[in-house]
């Protein structure tokens, strides 16, 4: 990631968002705060988790992620960081970018305590 130090990139993070149901990198402020504290030279970038959010590109100028919109002209590059594969790839936003596989449906590591808690609540309602 050193090549992205002191740059302003939009970095899509495809990686863990929960550990045993506890949020770790579930929101942009989680990622950006962790980067700012641990890797200040990368803090000029904007890190966005992809998880199971809908991602779309509008007129090749803006990317919509979940409820957030990012104007690509404000960034030097659009980058995909696939944490689990250990790969970083610059996406060419001027061409067709395959957004269908950017979402990461299962971003929970360990037991899914959040799902278990939801199931417990739903079961209580059915009593």
Secondary structure, DSSP 8 states (H G I E B T S, - for coil): -GGGTT---EEEEES--EETTEESSSSHHHHHHHHHHH-GGGTTSEEEE-TT--EEEETTTEEEETTEEEEGGGSS-EEEEETTTTEEEEE-TTS----TTT--S--EESS-HHHHHHHHHHHHHT-
